[in-house]
Amino acid sequence: MSQSFCQLYGHLIFSTKDRQRWLNDKVRNDIHAYLAGILRGLSCADVHIGGPDDHVHALFLLPKATAPATLVPCRWHLVGAPKTSIF
């Protein structure tokens, strides 16, 4: 029996409020590690986080069982993300 192949990458971009440049070296690594942990907690693989001091890019491989539309709208608060927005 044949198997299907599914490889779907997601690319999210988060911006700071008013594109303020506050993601300096002191906080950038912590923010990137935090977002990577959330994505890995959602079973996303090949997580890569990066970006300059006013926005963050997240590139990841979505699991087969996760619909892309269900990943972003409300899941961030359900997995323990803070209720206050930092982006």
VOBA-1610 file (N, C-alpha, C; in pm, whole numbers, padded with zeros to 5 digits, always signed):
BEGIN
Met+00084-00117+00000Met+00000+00000+00000Met+00090+00125+00000Ser+00056+00222-00079Ser+00138+00343-00086Ser+00106+00436+00030Gln+00202+00522+00062Gln+00184+00619+00169Gln+00190+00759+00110Ser+00125+00850+00176Ser+00129+00989+00129Ser+00245+01061+00195Phe+00297+01159+00126Phe+00407+01240+00178Phe+00355+01381+00201Cys+00377+01432+00319Cys+00330+01567+00352Cys+00444+01642+00419Gln+00480+01755+00362Gln+00584+01839+00421Gln+00539+01984+00406Leu+00489+02041+00514Leu+00433+02175+00511Leu+00507+02263+00611Tyr+00573+02364+00558Tyr+00646+02457+00644Tyr+00560+02579+00674Gly+00574+02630+00794Gly+00506+02753+00833Gly+00609+02862+00853His+00572+02984+00821His+00659+03100+00841His+00576+03209+00908Leu+00604+03234+01035Leu+00534+03338+01109Leu+00627+03456+01130Ile+00571+03575+01126Ile+00648+03695+01153Ile+00576+03774+01261Phe+00646+03802+01369Phe+00593+03883+01478Phe+00669+04014+01480Ser+00597+04122+01494Ser+00661+04253+01499Ser+00643+04313+01638Thr+00739+04395+01678Thr+00723+04469+01803Thr+00621+04580+01781Lys+00561+04627+01888Lys+00462+04733+01878Lys+00526+04858+01818Asp+00462+04911+01716Asp+00510+05030+01645Asp+00650+05010+01588Arg+00689+04886+01566Arg+00821+04851+01512Arg+00935+04914+01593Gln+00914+04924+01723Gln+01020+04977+01810Gln+01135+04879+01815Arg+01254+04930+01816Arg+01376+04846+01811Arg+01423+04812+01952Trp+01350+04721+02019Trp+01390+04685+02154Trp+01435+04540+02168Leu+01437+04464+02060Leu+01487+04326+02067Leu+01640+04326+02055Asn+01706+04380+02155Asn+01851+04387+02154Asn+01911+04253+02197Asp+02042+04249+02205Asp+02110+04123+02239Asp+02074+04072+02378Lys+02031+04159+02469Lys+01995+04116+02604Lys+01870+04029+02605Val+01771+04060+02522Val+01644+03987+02525Val+01620+03899+02403Arg+01691+03922+02295Arg+01665+03851+02169Arg+01674+03700+02186Asn+01780+03650+02249Asn+01796+03505+02263Asn+01687+03443+02349Asp+01646+03513+02453Asp+01538+03461+02539Asp+01406+03454+02463Ile+01375+03556+02386Ile+01252+03558+02306Ile+01254+03446+02203His+01367+03429+02135His+01378+03324+02033His+01363+03186+02096Ala+01426+03165+02211Ala+01416+03035+02279Ala+01272+03010+02326Tyr+01206+03113+02373Tyr+01068+03100+02420Tyr+00975+03059+02306Leu+00986+03127+02192Leu+00902+03094+02076Leu+00933+02955+02024Ala+01060+02919+02021Ala+01097+02784+01976Ala+01037+02679+02068Gly+01036+02705+02198Gly+00977+02610+02293Gly+00827+02593+02273Ile+00759+02702+02244Ile+00614+02693+02217Ile+00589+02610+02092Leu+00665+02635+01986Leu+00645+02560+01862Leu+00679+02412+01880Arg+00785+02383+01952Arg+00819+02243+01977Arg+00714+02176+02064Gly+00654+02252+02154Gly+00545+02199+02236Gly+00421+02164+02155Leu+00409+02227+02038Leu+00299+02197+01946Leu+00338+02092+01843Ser+00448+02021+01870Ser+00500+01913+01785Ser+00552+01961+01650Cys+00591+02085+01641Cys+00652+02135+01518Cys+00799+02097+01520Ala+00851+02059+01404Ala+00991+02018+01392Ala+01069+02122+01312Asp+01200+02106+01308Asp+01289+02194+01232Asp+01260+02340+01259Val+01256+02376+01385Val+01222+02513+01423Val+01345+02602+01411His+01330+02711+01337His+01436+02812+01323His+01376+02947+01355Ile+01436+03018+01450Ile+01387+03148+01492Ile+01499+03249+01470Gly+01464+03366+01418Gly+01565+03470+01399Gly+01499+03602+01362Gly+01583+03702+01345Gly+01533+03832+01304Gly+01611+03945+01367Pro+01590+04067+01319Pro+01660+04184+01372Pro+01594+04235+01500Asp+01615+04359+01530Asp+01569+04413+01659Asp+01427+04468+01660Asp+01352+04454+01551Asp+01213+04503+01553Asp+01111+04398+01507His+01156+04278+01472His+01062+04170+01440His+01132+04035+01449Val+01051+03928+01454Val+01102+03792+01468Val+01041+03705+01360His+01124+03624+01296His+01077+03525+01199His+01083+03387+01265Ala+00982+03306+01240Ala+00981+03168+01288Ala+00949+03077+01169Leu+01042+02988+01138Leu+01023+02891+01030Leu+01020+02752+01093Phe+00919+02674+01059Phe+00902+02544+01125Phe+00827+02449+01033Leu+00841+02321+01061Leu+00771+02215+00989Leu+00649+02175+01068Leu+00533+02190+01007Leu+00407+02155+01075Leu+00386+02004+01075Pro+00333+01951+01184Pro+00298+01808+01183Pro+00180+01781+01091Lys+00174+01661+01040Lys+00066+01624+00947Lys-00073+01646+01004Ala-00089+01622+01132Ala-00222+01627+01193Ala-00266+01769+01231Thr-00180+01868+01209Thr-00214+02005+01248Thr-00252+02087+01126Ala-00372+02142+01128Ala-00414+02231+01019Ala-00349+02367+01041Pro-00291+02426+00937Pro-00224+02555+00953Pro-00314+02663+01013Ala-00440+02662+00978Ala-00532+02766+01027Ala-00556+02756+01178Thr-00533+02642+01236Thr-00556+02626+01380Thr-00433+02657+01464Leu-00319+02677+01401Leu-00196+02696+01476Leu-00185+02834+01538Val-00225+02938+01470Val-00198+03075+01514Val-00309+03142+01594Pro-00434+03143+01552Pro-00532+03233+01613Pro-00542+03229+01764Cys-00553+03114+01825Cys-00574+03112+01970Cys-00476+03022+02042Arg-00399+02943+01974Arg-00313+02844+02039Arg-00205+02907+02126Trp-00158+03025+02094Trp-00048+03085+02170Trp-00085+03103+02316His-00209+03140+02346His-00249+03157+02485His-00281+03024+02551Leu-00320+02924+02474Leu-00355+02795+02531Leu-00234+02716+02578Val-00116+02741+02523Val+00001+02663+02562Val+00084+02730+02670Gly+00032+02837+02728Gly+00102+02898+02841Gly+00171+03028+02808Ala+00147+03082+02690Ala+00207+03211+02657Ala+00144+03318+02744Pro+00220+03422+02777Pro+00164+03526+02863Pro+00047+03598+02797Lys-00047+03643+02878Lys-00165+03713+02824Lys-00129+03850+02772Thr-00021+03909+02821Thr+00020+04040+02771Thr+00104+04020+02647Ser+00082+04102+02549Ser+00154+04089+02422Ser+00289+04159+02429Ile+00392+04090+02388Ile+00523+04153+02382Ile+00562+04185+02239Phe+00478+04143+02146Phe+00508+04170+02005Phe+00405+04261+01946
//
